[in-house]
Amino acid sequence: MEADGISIWPRMEPFLLGPLQVAPPPKLSLHYLRKMAIYVQTRDGCCPALGWPMWRHIACGKLQLVEELAWLYFESFDLLLGHSAEERLEWAECLSQCSCKAELDQQRNKLSVDTLQFLLFLFIQQLNRVSLRTSLIGEEWPSPRSRCPSSSDRDVKTSSHNKVSLEAVRSLDLLLEGSLGPEKPPLPLHRLLSRGPLQTQAGYSPLSRSFPLHQLLSCLQQCLTLNPFGITACLHSGKKLAWAQQVEGSMKRAKIARNTHMAPAGSKMVLMSQVFKQTLAKASDKLTGANVKIHRCSAAFIYLLSPLRSVTLDKCRDSTVVLGPVETSVHIHSCQNVRLVCVARRISVGSSSRCTIHTLTPTRPLLLPGNTDITLGPFHTFYPSLEDHMASVGLAVVPNAWDCPSLLGTEGVIQQTDSCCYHLLPPSQFHMMAVPFQMEGDTCEVPGGLPPAYQAAVVEKQKRIQSWQRTVMEARLSKEQKKLFQDLVEVRFHEWLLASGHRQELDSLAPPTLADLRAEEGHSPHTA
């Protein structure tokens, strides 16, 4: 419900990008997080900022988490923070110079996060513990059973006298924001509550810089509403998106919408659903910084060649997706026979089968439960503006951990890497990929090059082609023989295209360039 036009809503990104898509360990329950909150308040050097050494001590020594999992949560929270591209590149440079674990630990020890916001981040990991069964029997999240045993009825009765500091409310900026009216820009929660119309309603006292707990909760409940930039709003009022390629194939079921024309940074969204037997390509500022959700696409070829904020592939099959650099994460869920090609800060895959991922990533690919036959390969393509796009989101060519996945089991258990759910692409099966569009830019090769074994495989294939061409030239075929030979090669080539499924991809490519479409977009009143 809205109070006098003032609205407060859950921010999209923390819930979209924050929770790992697996149930957290039992030691990250609300009971233990409360204990952690008390612990950090009584220890020097824990508030308002929590450094990696202290979090590692708490996670490994108190919560019994393995160090790799502790770092995974710390690193995941860092992905949400508003670091500049320059800061990200500087961090990548520091990591690339580490030659041993001691040097890596030395760099990690320099990092710290907001303590209260990190606790909230750990708390929302419980989202993936919610089950349909518990919701049907009326057990809400967080569960009453998760309350700290030390909480007494007397604590509850006297909660009306509790005060919430402005610093605590400021930490809620991670999860909540709002506006003073329908046409007003979004504001952080603490700014809404500590001044203007809501100051009195929330009970804020400038003298004590605090809020009465019951009054604060009542104000939040009255003003809480749906996110006006969320998925539902985007589908209802978002604009259509024009594409460089949109060719023969059924688009009747497809839903493609965006809110990038009106959403603030962090809330920009592009939705693509039920694209079937289509080649779609886009390189546009309208995609820059967007959170992209690709849902239930089948037999599709999708090229999104702009710097993106995040990408989710959900329930897609038999498709190829080529992305511009992704600032935060790419998550693949419940997909079958999907080929993904991207540069991204993090890759995660869950409940998917027969998927091939060619990536350049500074973090270890995260393989979640339910995967079978996942193939990991090196990033193997480029387009002219790729390196400029990488720099704009703070992604470098080193470090590159594409071939060192981390396997996360149920309840956050790190599994051994000898699992059979994935394998590295054999160099003998490796082929380069060409992005078939004309664009402006200076990138003319794969950023960072190929790993030696894969580069050697490419060179060997080139030698075979040259040897074949030499053999044909030395055969001294007559004109009729050349014609017959050419016809035979073309027949075999078309047979291979049909058998491999590449015929559809080639047939769907049309002459217009992405630059041509950009010029045309400005003249269309209905698509953008």
N, C-alpha and C positions, 0 to 999 in steps of 0.2 A: 504494500500500500504506500502511496506517496503522500507526504505531508506538505501542503502548500506549494506543490510543484517541485519540492526538493526530493531527489531520489538518491539512493545508495544501492550499489549493486556489486556482486563479486567480479573482480577483475578476471579477464579471460586467461592470460598467460600463465599465472601460477598454477592453475588447475589443468591447463592444456599441456604445459611443458614440465611442471614440477614433479608430480608423482611418477615414480618408476612404475612401469606397467606390470607389477607383480606384488603380491602381498608382502608387507615388510616383516622383518624378524619380530618375534614376540617381545623382545626387549625394547622395541620402539613403540610400545603401547602407551596409552595416556598415563597410566600409572607410573611408568619409568620416566616418561618425559617430565612429569611433575617433579619427580625426584631430581632430575637433571636441572630443572629450573631453580630449585632450591640450592643445589650444589654450586651452580655457577654464580649465584648471588653471594655466596659465602667465601668464594675463592678470589684471590687477587688476580688481576689480569684476564678475567673472563667476561666482564661487562664494562662498557657496552659492546665491545668487540671480542669475538672468540677466534683465536688463532688456531691454525692447523695442529700445532703440537698439543694444545690443551684438548681439542676435540678428539685427537687420536688417543690421548690418555683416557678420556671419558668413554669413548666408543669401545676401545679394546680392553681397557682395564675394568671399567664399571659395567658396560653393557654387553661385554663378551662378543663383540663383533670382530671379524677379521679386518686387518688393516686395509685390504683392497676394497672391502665394502664400505668402510668408514670414509675412505677417500672418494668413492663413487658418490656418496651422498653430499660430501663437501663440494666436489666438483660440479655436481648437478645443480646445487643451489647457486654456485658461481655463474652458471650459464644464464640465470635469470637476471643477473645484475647488469646495470647499464654501463659496462666498460666501453670506452671508446675503441675504435678500430686500431688506433696507434698503440693503446695499452695492450690489446690482444696480440698484436704483432710483436711487441717488445717481450711479452711473456713467452710467445712461441720461440723467439730467438734465444731466450735464456734456457728453455727446456732443450732446445736442439744442441746446446753445448754441453749438456750433462752426459758424462760417459759412464757413470756408475750410480748405484742407488743412493750412496751417500751424497753425491752432488745433487741428485734429484730431490732428496729430502731437504737439503739446504735451501733449494728454491721454494719448495712447498712451505717451508717454515716461515716464509715471508708473507704468506697469505692470511687474511683474517676476514671474518664476515660479521654482520650485525647479529648479536647473540639472540635477541628476542625473535627476530625474523627467521633465523635459522631454526629455532624451536618450532615456530609455526610451520615452516617447510617440512620438518620431520613429522609434525602432527598430520599434515594433509596426506602423508604417505598411507594413512589408514583408509583412504578412499578405495584402495584396491583390496581391502579386506571386507568391504560391504558385500553381502550376498543377497540374492533374490529371496532366499528362504527367510532370512532374518527380517527383511523389509516386509514380507507378507505377514509375519506373525507380530508385526508392530514394534519390533525392536529398533529404535532409532539409532543413528550414528551421531555422535559417539555413544556407545552403549552405556546404560546405567551401571552395568557390571564392571565397566572400566574405571569407575570412580576410585579415587585413592581410598584405601581402607581407613586411613586416619581421619577422613572427613566425617564429622559428626553432625547430628541434627542441629546441634547448637551452632555449628559453623554456618549451616544453611540459613538458620533463623536470623543470624546477625550479619548476613551478607549485605543487607540493605545499608549497613554502615561502612562497608568496604569502599575504599577509594582506589580509582584507577589512574595512574599517572599519565601525563601527556606523552611521556616517552613510550609507555606501553601502547597507547592508542596510536602513536606514530608508527609502531611496528606493524600495526594492522593495515597500514598503507600497502603492504605486500599483497593483501588479499582483497581489500575493499577500496572502492573509490565512488564518486558520485558527482552530482551537479546541482546547481541552484535553480535550474529550470530546463525545459526541453531544448532550448536553443543555446544553452550555456555550455562552455567547455568543461570537460571532466576535471575534478580536483581531487587531490589526496584526501583520505578520510579525516586526518587530523585537522586539516585546514577547514573542512566543512563544519566540524564539531566545535572548534575552538574559537570561532568568530561568526558573525552574521546571524541569520535567523535561528540556526540550530544551537547556538551557544547556550541559550537559556533552556531550551528543551532538553539538551543533553546534560545540563547542570554543570557546565564547565566553570571552574573558579580560577580566574587569572592569578589570584593571590597564592593559592596552593598548587596551581598548575595541575589540577586533577579533576576527575569526574566521579560522582557517586555511581557505584556499580549498577544498582537497580535502575537508575535514571538513564544511564548510558545504554543499557540493554533495551529498555523500553523505546528509546529514541531510534535505535538501530532497527528494531522490529517494525516500527511504524513506517520507516522510510525505505525499507528493503524492497527491491523490485528486481525484475529480470534485467540482465545486461542488455542495453540497447544496441550494442555492437556484437552480440553473440550470434550463434549459428541460426537460431530461430528468426531473429530480426534480419539477418543477412538474406535468408531465403525469402522472407516476406517483402522486404523493401530494397534489397540490393539491386545494383545495376547489372545488366548483362555484360559479357566480355567479348570483344571482337577478336578473331583469331587470324593469324597469318595463313594457316592451313585449316580448312574445314570442308572436307570433300565428301565424295560418294560414300554413303553409309547412313544408317538410321540415327537421327538426332531427336526423334520425337520424344524419347524417354529422358533424354539428357537434361540435367539441371545444372546450369553454370551461372554463378552470381558472385558479386563482390561488393564490399562496403568501403573500399579503399578511397572513394571520393569524399567520404564524410567521417570516417573513423580516425581517432588519434593514433599516434605511434603506439605499438603494442597491442592494438585492437583491430588492426587491419586484417581482413580475412577474404580469402577466395575459396569458394566451394565448387567442386566439380563432382557430379554424381551421375552414374549410369551412362557414361560415354561408351558407345558400342561401335566397334569397327570404324574408328575415326583416327586420323592423324591431326592433332591440334598442336600449334606452335605459337609461342608468344615471347617477345622480348620488349618490355615496356616499363616505364616508370610506374605504371599503375600496379605492377606486381612487386615493386621494390619494397622490402620490409614487410611483406604480407605473410600471414600464417595461412598456409594452403592445406586444404583437406580434399583428398582424392578418394572417392567412395564408390565402390561397386562398379568400377570401370572394367570393361572386358574387351579383349582383342583390340586394344587402343595403343597408339603411339603418341606420347605426350611430351612436348619440349617446353619447359618453362625456363627461358634463358635470361633471367634477371636475378639479382641478389635477393634472397628470400629470408624471412625470419625463421620459419619452421615449416615442416611438411609432414603430413600424416597420410599414409596409404592404408586404406581399410577395406578389406573384402574385395580386393581387385584380383583379376586373374588374366593370364595369357596376354600381358601388356608389357610395354617398354616405357620407362619414365626417365627422361634426361633433365636434370635440374641445374640451374645456376647455383652459385655458392650459397649454402644455407648457414645462416649465422648461428643458430642454436642446434636444433636436432631434427633428424628425419626418423620417423617411427613407422615401421611396417607391421601391420597386424592382420592376421587371418587372410593372408594373400597366397595365391598359388600361381606358380610359373610366371613370376614377375621379374623383369630385369630392371634394376635401378642403377643409374650412373650419376654420380654426384660428388661434389666437394662439400663436406659438412663437418661441423664441430663435433657432432656425435651421431652415430647410427645405432638404432636399436631395432631388433627383429623379434617378434613373438608369435607363436601359434601359426606359423607359415611353413609352406613346403615348396620345394623345387624352385626356389628363388635364387637369382644370381645378382650379386651386389659388387659393382665396380666403384670403389671409393678412394678418396684421399681424405684422411681424417686425423687430427692430432690426438684423439682419444681412442681407447680400445673399443671396437665394435661390441655392443652389448647384445648378447644372444639370450633371450628370455625363454621360459618354459614353452614346450609345445612345438618346437621347430623340428623339421626333418628335411634332409637333403638341401642344406643351404650352401651355396658356393660363394666364396669370397675371392675377388680378383682386384688387381690394381686399377686405378683410374686410367682410362685409356682413350680419352678424346679431348677435344678443345674446341673453342669457338673464339672469334677474334677479340672479344671484349672480356674474356674469362679472367685474365689476371687483374684487370682493373676492378672487376666485380669482387674478386677475392680480397683485394686490398681494402675495398670499401666496407667489408664486414669483418676485417681482421683475421683472415685465414691465410696461412703461409703454407709453403710446400713441405716444410719440416717443422716438428716431427710428423711422421706419417705411420700410424699404427694399424693400417688396414688389415694386416695379416696376423694380428695378435688379439683375437677376440677374448672377451671376458664372458664366461657362462654363468648366468645367474639362475639358480634353481628356485623352488618354492620357498617362501618365507625368507628370501634374501640370502640363501646359502650359495656361496661361491663354489662351483663345481670344478672338478679337474678338467683340464683342457684336452683330455684324450677322448672326449665324447664324440660319438659318431654322427651328431646332428649337423655337422658342417665339414667342409673340406676346402682347401685352397685350390683354385683353378690351376690345372696342370699347364705349364708353359706351352706344351704341344697343342693345346686346345685354344690358345690365346689368339685373338685377332683384334686389331685396332678398330675403333669406331669413328666414323666421320659424321659430323653434324651437317646435314645437307641444306644449309641456308647461307645466303650471302649477308654478311653483316660488316660493320665497321669496327676496326680495332687492330691491335698490334700482336696479339697472341697467335703464334704460328706453329706451336708444338705443345705437347702435353706438359703442363707445369711441373717442374721437378724431374721430368723424364720418367722412364720406366725402370723397374727393378732389373738388374743385370740379366737374370734368367729369361725374363719376358722380352727384353730388348734383343737378346740373342735369338729368341724364337722368331721375332719379327724380321731380323736380318736373314735368317735361314729361309724364311718364306719368300723374301725378296730375291734371294739367290735362285730359288726354284723357278720363280716367274721369269727371271732373266735367262735361265738355262732353257726354259720352254720356248721363249721367244727366239733364242739363238737356234734351237733345233728346227723351228718352223722356217726360219730364214734360210738355213743351210739345206733344207729339203728341196729347194728350187722347184716349187709346185707350179704347174701351169695355171693359166687364168681360170680354167674350168675346175681344176683341182682345188684352187684357193676358194672358189665360190662354194664348192661342195663341202670343203673343210669348215668354212665359216658357218654354213647352214647347220652342220652337225654340232659345232660348238654352241651355237645359239639354242638349238633344241635341248642339248644337255643342260645348258645354263638355266633355261626356263623350267625344266624339270626340277632342278635343284631349288629354284626360287619357290616353286609350289610346295615341294616337300619340306622345305625349311620354314615356310611361313613368311618369307621376306617379300613375296610377290605383292601382298597387300600393302606393305610399307612403301614399296617403290611406286606402285600405282597411285598411291594417295598423295604423292609429292607433286606440287604444282609450281610453275615458274616464279610467281611473285615472291619478292624478298620481304624480310621482316621490316626493312626500312620503308618499303612501298606501303605496307599495311599501316604503319605509324602515320604516314601522310594522309591515308584514307580515313583513319579513325576520326580525325578532326571534323570531317564533313558529315558524320553520321549522328543524328540526334537520338538514336535509340540504343546504340551500343558504344561501349567505351572500355 
